[in-house]
Amino acid sequence: MTLLRTLLLLGVAATGAGTVATREPVAQAVAVSFHGLLLALLFLCYQAPDVALSQIVVGAVALPLMILLAIAKVRKDAAEREGSGRRA
């Protein structure tokens, strides 16, 4: 069990650093999702299933989804501005 906890802690540290180091927003959303899944597994390993379920819902699903929706909206608005600027 200690080896599993150590591996999960190292994985959480690596995915956190990877998320910060990534420059592409879509890749960051994927990295945040994977980071959330590893955190949920870590919470489960420490016998906190209620926190793990909350982490899965928020950290692995809702947060990346909100990030991806925001990116899509910003890109759509930028494309519309670019398209309307060319017509004028």
C-alpha positions as CSV (number, residue, x, y, z in Angstrom):
1,M,0.0,0.0,0.0
2,T,2.9,2.4,0.7
3,L,4.3,1.8,-2.8
4,L,0.9,2.6,-4.3
5,R,0.6,5.8,-2.3
6,T,4.1,6.8,-3.2
7,L,3.4,6.2,-6.9
8,L,0.2,8.1,-6.8
9,L,1.8,11.1,-5.0
10,L,4.6,11.1,-7.6
11,G,1.9,10.9,-10.4
12,V,0.0,13.8,-8.9
13,A,3.2,15.9,-8.7
14,A,4.1,15.0,-12.3
15,T,0.7,15.8,-13.7
16,G,0.5,19.0,-11.8
17,A,3.9,20.1,-13.1
18,G,2.9,18.9,-16.6
19,T,-0.3,21.0,-16.5
20,V,1.7,24.1,-15.6
21,A,4.3,23.4,-18.2
22,T,1.8,22.9,-21.0
23,R,1.1,26.0,-23.1
24,E,-1.8,24.7,-25.3
25,P,-5.1,25.4,-23.5
26,V,-6.8,22.2,-24.8
27,A,-3.9,20.1,-23.7
28,Q,-4.0,21.8,-20.3
29,A,-7.7,20.8,-19.9
30,V,-6.8,17.2,-20.7
31,A,-3.9,17.4,-18.2
32,V,-6.1,18.8,-15.5
33,S,-8.6,16.0,-16.1
34,F,-5.9,13.4,-15.7
35,H,-4.6,15.2,-12.6
36,G,-8.1,15.1,-11.1
37,L,-8.4,11.4,-11.7
38,L,-5.0,10.7,-10.0
39,L,-6.1,12.9,-7.1
40,A,-9.3,10.9,-6.8
41,L,-7.3,7.6,-6.8
42,L,-5.1,9.1,-4.1
43,F,-8.1,10.1,-2.0
44,L,-9.5,6.6,-2.4
45,C,-6.2,5.1,-1.4
46,Y,-6.3,7.2,1.8
47,Q,-9.8,5.8,2.5
48,A,-11.8,8.9,1.7
49,P,-14.3,7.7,-0.9
50,D,-16.7,10.7,-0.5
51,V,-13.9,13.1,-1.2
52,A,-12.8,10.9,-4.1
53,L,-16.2,11.0,-5.7
54,S,-16.4,14.7,-5.3
55,Q,-13.0,15.0,-6.9
56,I,-14.1,12.9,-9.9
57,V,-17.1,15.0,-10.5
58,V,-15.4,18.4,-10.0
59,G,-11.8,17.9,-10.9
60,A,-12.0,15.2,-13.6
61,V,-15.3,16.2,-15.3
62,A,-16.7,19.6,-14.5
63,L,-13.6,21.7,-14.5
64,P,-12.1,20.4,-17.8
65,L,-15.6,20.7,-19.4
66,M,-15.9,24.4,-18.3
67,I,-12.4,25.1,-19.6
68,L,-13.1,23.5,-22.9
69,L,-16.4,25.4,-23.2
70,A,-14.7,28.7,-22.4
71,I,-12.0,28.0,-25.0
72,A,-14.6,27.2,-27.7
73,K,-16.5,30.4,-26.9
74,V,-13.4,32.5,-27.0
75,R,-12.3,31.0,-30.3
76,K,-15.8,31.4,-31.8
77,D,-15.9,35.0,-30.8
78,A,-12.4,35.6,-32.2
79,A,-13.4,34.0,-35.5
80,E,-16.6,36.1,-35.7
81,R,-14.6,39.3,-35.1
82,E,-12.1,38.3,-37.7
83,G,-14.8,37.5,-40.2
84,S,-16.7,40.7,-39.6
85,G,-13.5,42.7,-39.8
86,R,-12.8,41.5,-43.3
87,R,-16.3,42.4,-44.6
88,A,-16.1,46.0,-43.5
